[in-house]
Amino acid sequence: MRLDILAFGAHPDDVELGCGGTIALSTSQGKIVGIIDLTQGEMGTRGSVDVRRKEAVKAKNILNVSLRENLSFRDGFFINDEAHQLAVIQKIRAYKPNIVICNAVDDRHIDHGKGNKLINDSCFLSGLTKIKTRNETGKIQEAWRPSLVLEYIQWNEIQPDIVVDITGFLEIKLNAVKAYSSQFYNPDTVEKSTPISSINFLESVSYRAQNLGRLIGTNAGEGFTSRQPLSINNLNSLIR
């Protein structure tokens, strides 16, 4: 399957929190979108691998994405080395996305920054013809480098390079986030509280989107950074 957009997250729920609205917008426009989680979130205080897997499937259906996979890297301990890069490169070459979206460049959780560097490095390396990888049937894969890598914003406040107008899609984003009922605010749970299980955090998903929307003159937005210059060939592309 050829994808228009491939979104990576260090943990199940990262993509929903960071760019769920952009994904919902994109699928509504007919774009083919996939999600790949790097870990199963097994080090999380709340929930379990099985619970989070079911929640990820539920969120996938809410966002209407075409595929979701998990690379089962070690939560908290994966590193940016050749083995991990090759695993990511195989997926990039398999799906040939024009756009890749990944974790924040720097964040409270160490896996987010590590995931960012791993994906950015892998996107570059994926374009090198002398790096050989094989698909699931053993066939040599063609080199492929995405045209654009965008980095979403997570816990830390980061100045975005671009804000996507997600007006009309914030509710879908919130529903996808709430699919992870083991992780976020639930007044009936007996599990231990975490920084992301508070009502304040859940509400922050909305008010961040609303504030980014305010900055661009719309109702809701999602911000992204990029390590490469963003290019256009028509100034009208900057006008909604």
N, C-alpha and C positions, 0 to 999 in steps of 0.2 A: 504494500500500500504506500503510495506517495502522499506525504503530508505537506500541507501549506505551513503549518505551525507545529512545533514540537516543544512542549513545556516540561522542564525538569524541576523536580523538587527533592531536597534532601530527605524529607519525610512526607508521608501521606498527610495532606492538609496544607502543606506549604503553597502549592500551586493555587488552591482555592483562595487562600488568604491573600496571596500576592497578586494574582492576575485572573481570578475567577470571572470577573466582569468582562475583561477583555476577551477571554475565551468564549463566554456566552455570546458576546457581540459578534465575534468572528464566525462562530458556527451558524449564527442567524444569517450571516452574509454568504453562506454556502462554502466557507472555508473548511478544509479537512484538518482537524486538530487531534493531536495525540498527547498523552501525558505519560511520563516515565518517572516513577519514584525511585530514588537511589537506595533507600533503606526501607525496612518495614516498621520503623519507629519502635523497635523492641525495647529501647532503653527508656521510653516514656514512663512517667510516674503512673499515669492512668491508662486504663484499657489494656489490650493485649494484641498480639500480632493478628490473631484470628478476627477479633473485633474490628481492628483498624482496616483489615482487608475488606471486610463487608462494608464498612463505612466508605472506603475509597470507591467501591463499585457503585454504591448509592450516589455519591457525589459525581462520578463519571456520567451516570445517566441523567442527572439533573443538568449538567453542563452540555450534554448531547455531544460528547467527544467520541471519536471513532475508535479509539483504543486506549487502554491503560495497562502499563506493565510495571514490574518492580524488579530492579536489578539485585536486590537482597544483599547490598553492601552492608558492612557492620555499622550499625547505628552508633555514632559517637567516635568510632575508631577508623572509618574508611580514610584513605589518604589519596593524595594526587600523585600516583605512581604509574608506571607503564601498564601494569595489569588492569588497573581501574580505567585508565585512559582508553585502552584497547576495547574494553567492554562498552564504553560509551561510544567510541568511534564506530563500532559494529552497528549500533542502533542508528546513529546519524547517517551512515552509509546505506543502511537498509531502508530508511524512510525518506531520505533526501529532502528534508524540510528547507524551505526558503528562509524561514525565521525560527530561531531557537530562543526560548525564554528560560531564564534560570534564576537561582536564588540571589539575594542581595549581596552586594560586594563586601559588606561588613555588617555583622549583626550580633545580637546577644548570644544566640546559640552558635557554637563553634562550627557545627556542621554546615551552617548556611554559607559562611565565608569560604569554607573548604569546597563546598559544592559549586559555588560560583567559579572558583579558580579551576576546578576540575573540568567543568563544562566549557568554559572559555578556552582552556588549553586544548581540550579534545576537539572542539570545533575547528581550531586552526590545524591541528595535526591531521584531522580527517581529510584535509585537502591535499596532503602530501602523497604523491603517487608511489613513493618508495616504501611507505608503510603498508604492509599487506595484511588484510583481514579477510575472513571467510564468513559467508552467511550460514544459516542453519543447515543447508544442504551440502556445505563444503565448497561452494563456488566462490572464487575470488571476487571480492567486492570492488566496485569502482570508487575512486577517490571522490569525495564530495565535501564542499565547504559551504555552510549556510551563508546567505547574503547579509544577514543581520542577526546579532545577538543582543537581546534586551535583558536587563536585570531588574526584577521587581523589588519593591520596598517591603520590608517586614517589620520587625520590632522597632529598630532604630529609625529616627527621622532622617531621611536623606533627601537632599535637593534633587528633584527629578530633572532629567534632560528632556523628557517628553511626557506629556499627560494625555492619556487616551480617554475620550469622552465615552463613559459607559452609562449615560442617561437611559433609563428604561431597562437596565440589566443589573442594577444593584440588588434587587430583590432575589434574582436568580443566584447571584454570587453569595448572598447571605444564606439562602437555602442550602447551597452546596457546602458552605462552612458549617452550618448547623447539622449537616449529615454526620459530622464527627461528634456525636453526642457524648462520647466517652471523654472527649478532650476539653470541651468548652462548657460554658456556664450551664449548670443543671442543679436547681435548688434541692432536688430529691436525692442526689447521689450521696453515698457514704465514703467515696474515695477521697484521698488527700487533695487538698487545694494546691494549685500550681499557679504560676504567673499568668497563664492563659485561660484559666478556668473561672476567672472573676467576671462579673457582669460588666465591669468597666472595660475589660479587654474586648468582650463581644461587642459592646457599644462602640468601641474605638474603630472597629472595622467600618462601621457606617459613617462615623463622623470624620474619619480620614478621607473616605471617598467623597463625602459631601464637601469637605474643605478643598480638596483638589479640584472638584467640580467648580466651586466658587472661584478659584484662581483662574479658571479658563472660561468662566461665564456660563457654565452649564450646571446641571443638578448633581452630577457625580462623575468622578474620574479615578483613574489608576495611574500612578507614576512609575516611570522606568528610567534607569540610567543605561548608558552605553559606553563601551570602551573605544568605539570607533565613531567617527563623525557620521551624523545622520544626513543623508543627501536627498535632494529632490531635483527635478528638472523643470518645475513650474511653480512659481511663487504662490499661485492660487491653491496649491496643495496644503499650504499652511493656514488656509482659511476654511472654516467649517461651512 
